[in-house]
Amino acid sequence: MRREPNQNGFIESFNGRLRDECLNIELFWSVEDARDKLEKWRMDYNHHRPHSSLANLPPAAFANELQHRTPNKIRVPSIATYSN
């Protein structure tokens, strides 16, 4: 069954965060300006900001840890944790 984005809590959470932290506070003077500001926000979101659901690591660092981890170094939540 294919789900719509408005039925996916992860997407809705991300969309709300993007809206609250970037889209609602920035003025975009051109498409290039919008791209620059959104890229700056994306880099902060993915490379600097810790995420509690990712062992308090930024997504990029968490992905790097998963690629180089030893068993039991990081606890990865199971999908069942997020099911309704």
HUTA-V350608 format. One record per residue. PHI is phi in degrees with one decimal (* if undefined). PSI is psi in whole degrees, -180 to 180 (* if undefined). OMEGA is omega as a letter, one per 40 degrees, with the letter a starting at -180 (NA if undefined). Layout:
BEGIN
phi=PHI psi=PSI omega=OMEGA
phi=PHI psi=PSI omega=OMEGA
END
This chain:
BEGIN
phi=* psi=127 omega=i
phi=-85.7 psi=134 omega=a
phi=-106.7 psi=146 omega=i
phi=-78.4 psi=151 omega=a
phi=-55.6 psi=-34 omega=a
phi=-74.0 psi=-2 omega=i
phi=-105.0 psi=3 omega=a
phi=-109.4 psi=111 omega=a
phi=-60.4 psi=-35 omega=a
phi=-65.9 psi=-45 omega=i
phi=-66.6 psi=-43 omega=i
phi=-62.6 psi=-39 omega=i
phi=-63.7 psi=-47 omega=i
phi=-61.9 psi=-47 omega=a
phi=-59.4 psi=-42 omega=i
phi=-64.3 psi=-42 omega=i
phi=-64.4 psi=-46 omega=i
phi=-59.3 psi=-45 omega=a
phi=-63.5 psi=-50 omega=a
phi=-68.7 psi=-38 omega=a
phi=-95.4 psi=-14 omega=a
phi=-133.9 psi=-62 omega=a
phi=-63.0 psi=-37 omega=a
phi=-81.5 psi=-12 omega=a
phi=-114.0 psi=-15 omega=a
phi=-99.2 psi=147 omega=i
phi=-103.9 psi=131 omega=a
phi=-106.5 psi=116 omega=a
phi=-88.3 psi=-17 omega=i
phi=-160.7 psi=171 omega=i
phi=-63.4 psi=-41 omega=i
phi=-62.8 psi=-42 omega=i
phi=-61.6 psi=-43 omega=i
phi=-62.5 psi=-44 omega=i
phi=-60.4 psi=-45 omega=a
phi=-62.3 psi=-47 omega=a
phi=-68.0 psi=-40 omega=i
phi=-67.6 psi=-37 omega=i
phi=-65.4 psi=-41 omega=i
phi=-61.3 psi=-44 omega=i
phi=-64.1 psi=-44 omega=a
phi=-61.8 psi=-43 omega=i
phi=-63.1 psi=-42 omega=i
phi=-63.0 psi=-46 omega=a
phi=-61.3 psi=-43 omega=a
phi=-90.9 psi=-24 omega=a
phi=-118.7 psi=-15 omega=a
phi=-124.5 psi=-34 omega=a
phi=-83.9 psi=124 omega=i
phi=-71.0 psi=145 omega=i
phi=-117.9 psi=124 omega=a
phi=-61.6 psi=-31 omega=a
phi=-76.5 psi=-7 omega=a
phi=-119.2 psi=45 omega=i
phi=57.0 psi=35 omega=a
phi=56.8 psi=34 omega=i
phi=-112.5 psi=154 omega=i
phi=-67.4 psi=153 omega=a
phi=-53.2 psi=-41 omega=a
phi=-64.1 psi=-43 omega=i
phi=-67.6 psi=-38 omega=i
phi=-62.9 psi=-45 omega=i
phi=-61.7 psi=-41 omega=i
phi=-63.4 psi=-43 omega=i
phi=-60.4 psi=-43 omega=a
phi=-63.1 psi=-36 omega=i
phi=-70.6 psi=-29 omega=a
phi=-116.7 psi=13 omega=a
phi=-78.0 psi=158 omega=i
phi=-101.5 psi=159 omega=a
phi=-53.5 psi=138 omega=i
phi=68.2 psi=10 omega=i
phi=-71.4 psi=-41 omega=i
phi=-127.9 psi=135 omega=i
phi=-88.8 psi=119 omega=i
phi=-99.7 psi=122 omega=i
phi=-61.2 psi=142 omega=i
phi=-78.2 psi=161 omega=i
phi=-61.1 psi=-32 omega=a
phi=-60.4 psi=-28 omega=i
phi=-58.9 psi=-32 omega=a
phi=-101.2 psi=-2 omega=a
phi=-76.1 psi=157 omega=a
phi=-76.7 psi=* omega=NA
END
